Amino acid sequence: MMSSRARIRCRRLTALAALAGLITAGCGTSQDGSSSKDSDVTRSTSSAPAVIDPGDGGRYQPTIDPANFVDVIDNLYMPWKTGSRWLYEGAEGNEKQRVEVAVKPERKTIMGVNTVTVQDEVFHAGSRDPIEITTDWYAQDKAGNVWYFGEDTKEYENGKVSSTKGTWTAGVKGALPGIIMLASPQVGKAYRQEYAPGEAEDMAQVVRTDASVTVKAGRYDKVVVTKEWTPLEPKVVEEKSYAPTVGFVFKRQAAGGTGQLELVTFTPGG
């Protein structure tokens, strides 16, 4: 569900409107021959309509066969390997925040599928007291698509849980898993990332596969950029960038507000 909350997919974290130097500027030519000083990611589809059509006519019924899933998530653009850690910085409104993400060794069986556990923690800048902790569950099918099987999210105020809104588990109360990252992203491809009616209905569409992005963690090429939207918040559109072998590196608000989030450090697991 899109809201003010934050996690690695970053639907929930809005940031300062212009963090200097996040997108490649004045660094040569992008793979499509255009000047990168125009900002590859920022140029992508900021004027595109918000609505994404996943092509299922509203009748979403994925077939989930546990035998079709593997134990390791090694998708090029979403390598959820145990022990991997990511640190992001940005802000929500005028309030600076950081997001810490880690792939945990714990596993959870959902709809018969052995899923990988990823924990996201959100903090105010300079604080060690979390404002949100979310546990997400993912699994990769044999074709290489990464599926999202649910989340357990807790928001905190004054050290106490204030909300668990947005929590859902595939197979419970009509919720179904969705694809969070395609095995082979192709421009124009649209898909559902999650499906819990009235609670989590995010959709995505690939808009670039050749972008270049520079963030605090470094410069990345051959970056996949997706546009993301939900009918639960129809005026909000986000663009997210995924780098090969690293995963999510950058996010910006394309409509319904302003904001950015960038990768600061990445520690690969094994």
C-alpha positions in Angstrom: 0.0 0.0 0.0 1.3 3.5 -0.8 1.5 5.7 2.2 4.0 7.8 4.2 5.7 4.6 5.4 9.0 3.5 3.9 10.7 0.3 2.9 13.2 -0.9 0.3 10.7 -0.6 -2.6 10.5 3.0 -1.3 6.9 3.7 -2.2 6.5 5.1 1.3 9.5 7.4 1.6 9.4 10.8 0.0 12.5 13.0 0.1 13.9 16.4 -0.5 12.9 17.8 -3.9 16.5 18.2 -5.1 19.4 16.4 -3.4 22.4 17.6 -5.4 24.4 15.1 -7.4 22.1 12.1 -7.2 21.6 11.6 -10.9 24.5 11.6 -13.3 25.3 15.1 -14.5 27.9 16.1 -16.9 29.5 12.6 -17.1 29.5 11.9 -20.8 26.9 10.2 -22.9 24.3 7.6 -21.9 23.8 4.3 -23.7 21.1 5.8 -25.9 23.4 8.5 -27.1 21.9 11.3 -25.2 23.8 13.6 -22.8 23.7 12.3 -19.2 23.7 15.9 -17.9 20.0 15.9 -18.7 19.5 13.2 -16.0 18.7 9.8 -17.5 16.3 8.8 -14.7 14.6 12.2 -14.3 13.8 12.4 -18.0 12.2 9.0 -18.2 8.4 9.4 -17.9 7.6 12.2 -15.5 4.8 13.4 -17.7 3.3 9.9 -18.3 -0.3 9.1 -17.1 -0.4 7.7 -13.6 -2.6 4.7 -14.4 -0.8 1.4 -15.2 -2.7 -1.4 -16.9 -1.2 -4.8 -15.9 -3.2 -6.4 -18.7 -5.3 -8.8 -16.6 -8.6 -7.0 -16.9 -8.8 -6.8 -13.1 -8.9 -10.6 -12.9 -5.6 -11.4 -11.2 -5.2 -15.1 -10.6 -1.6 -16.2 -10.6 -0.7 -19.8 -10.4 1.6 -20.5 -7.5 3.3 -23.9 -7.6 5.9 -24.4 -4.9 7.8 -26.7 -7.2 8.3 -23.8 -9.5 10.4 -21.8 -7.0 14.1 -22.0 -6.0 15.8 -21.4 -2.7 18.2 -18.6 -3.8 17.2 -15.1 -5.0 19.9 -14.1 -7.5 18.0 -12.0 -9.9 20.4 -9.5 -11.5 18.4 -6.5 -10.4 17.2 -7.8 -7.0 19.9 -10.0 -5.5 18.4 -10.9 -2.1 21.3 -12.9 -0.8 21.6 -13.7 2.9 23.7 -11.2 4.7 23.4 -8.4 2.1 22.9 -4.9 3.5 21.9 -1.6 2.0 21.9 1.9 3.6 19.7 4.7 2.0 19.3 8.3 2.8 16.6 10.8 2.0 13.8 12.6 3.7 10.1 12.7 4.2 8.9 16.2 3.6 11.5 18.3 5.4 12.5 15.6 7.8 15.7 13.7 6.9 15.6 9.9 7.3 17.6 6.8 6.6 16.6 3.3 5.7 18.6 0.2 6.6 17.9 -3.0 4.8 19.2 -6.5 5.5 18.5 -10.0 4.1 18.0 -12.2 7.1 18.8 -16.0 7.4 15.2 -16.7 8.6 12.8 -18.3 6.2 9.0 -18.4 6.1 6.8 -20.8 4.2 3.9 -19.0 2.5 1.5 -20.8 0.1 3.9 -23.7 0.3 6.8 -21.5 -1.0 10.0 -21.2 1.0 10.5 -17.4 1.1 13.5 -15.2 1.9 13.1 -12.7 4.7 14.2 -9.0 4.3 14.0 -6.5 7.1 13.7 -2.7 6.5 14.2 -0.2 9.3 13.4 3.5 9.0 15.0 6.1 11.3 15.0 9.8 11.7 18.5 11.1 10.8 20.8 10.9 13.8 18.5 8.6 15.8 18.6 4.9 16.6 15.0 4.7 17.5 13.0 3.2 14.6 10.0 4.9 13.2 9.1 1.8 11.2 10.3 -1.8 11.0 9.0 -4.0 8.2 9.6 -7.6 7.4 9.1 -8.6 3.8 9.0 -12.0 2.2 10.2 -12.8 -1.3 10.9 -15.9 -3.5 12.3 -16.4 -7.0 10.7 -18.7 -9.5 12.7 -20.9 -11.9 12.4 -18.4 -14.7 14.2 -15.8 -12.5 11.2 -13.5 -11.6 11.2 -12.3 -8.0 7.8 -12.6 -6.3 6.6 -10.6 -3.3 4.6 -12.7 -0.7 3.8 -10.2 1.9 4.9 -8.0 4.7 4.6 -7.5 8.5 4.9 -3.8 9.1 5.0 -1.9 12.4 5.1 1.9 12.7 6.4 3.4 16.0 5.7 6.5 18.0 7.5 7.2 21.3 9.0 3.7 21.2 5.6 1.9 20.9 3.9 0.3 17.9 1.3 2.8 16.7 0.1 1.0 13.5 0.4 -2.2 11.6 -1.6 -1.0 8.6 -0.3 -2.4 5.4 0.5 -5.8 6.8 -0.6 -8.7 4.5 0.3 -12.3 3.7 -0.3 -14.0 0.4 -3.0 -16.7 0.7 -4.7 -14.9 3.6 -8.0 -13.0 3.2 -7.8 -13.1 -0.6 -4.2 -11.6 -0.8 -2.0 -12.9 -3.6 1.7 -12.6 -4.4 2.9 -10.4 -7.2 6.1 -10.0 -9.2 8.4 -7.4 -7.7 11.2 -7.8 -10.3 11.0 -9.4 -13.7 13.6 -11.9 -14.7 14.2 -10.0 -18.0 12.8 -6.4 -17.8 11.5 -5.1 -21.1 10.4 -1.5 -21.7 6.6 -1.3 -21.6 6.1 -4.4 -19.6 3.5 -3.9 -16.8 2.8 -6.2 -13.8 1.2 -6.4 -10.4 3.7 -6.3 -7.5 1.2 -7.3 -4.8 -2.5 -7.9 -4.5 -4.4 -7.5 -1.2 -7.6 -5.7 -2.2 -8.0 -2.4 -0.5 -4.7 -2.8 1.3 -1.8 -3.4 -1.2 -2.4 -3.1 -4.9 0.9 -1.8 -6.3 1.6 -2.0 -10.0 4.8 -1.4 -12.0 5.9 -0.8 -15.5 9.4 -0.8 -17.0 10.3 2.5 -18.6 14.1 2.2 -19.1 16.6 -0.5 -19.2 19.7 1.6 -20.1 19.8 4.4 -17.6 22.9 5.7 -15.8 22.7 6.8 -12.2 25.2 8.3 -9.8 24.4 8.2 -6.1 26.6 8.4 -3.0 27.4 4.7 -3.3 28.8 5.3 -6.8 27.9 5.3 -10.5 25.8 2.6 -12.1 25.1 1.9 -15.8 22.6 -0.4 -17.5 20.1 0.6 -14.8 16.4 -0.5 -15.0 13.9 2.2 -14.2 10.3 1.4 -13.3 7.2 3.5 -12.9 5.1 2.5 -9.9 1.5 3.3 -9.1 -1.5 2.1 -7.1 -5.2 2.7 -7.5 -5.3 3.2 -3.7 -3.4 6.5 -4.2 -4.1 7.3 -7.9 -2.3 10.7 -7.9 1.0 9.3 -6.7 3.6 8.0 -9.1 7.2 7.0 -8.3 10.2 6.0 -10.4 12.7 3.6 -9.0 16.1 2.6 -10.4 17.7 -0.8 -10.1 21.4 -1.5 -10.8 22.9 -4.8 -11.9 24.2 -7.0 -9.0 23.2 -4.3 -6.5 19.4 -3.8 -6.7 17.5 -0.7 -5.8 19.8 2.4 -5.9 17.5 5.5 -6.4 13.9 6.6 -6.2 12.2 9.8 -7.1 8.6 11.1 -6.8 7.3 11.7 -10.3 3.8 12.9 -9.4 1.7 13.5 -6.3 4.6 15.2 -4.5 8.4 15.6 -4.6 11.1 13.5 -3.1 14.2 11.4 -3.6 16.0 8.5 -1.9 19.5 7.3 -2.7 21.8 4.4 -1.9 24.7 5.3 0.3 26.4 1.9 0.9 25.9 -1.7 -0.2 27.5 -4.7 1.4 26.9 -8.0 -0.5 26.1 -11.2 1.2 26.9 -14.7 0.3 
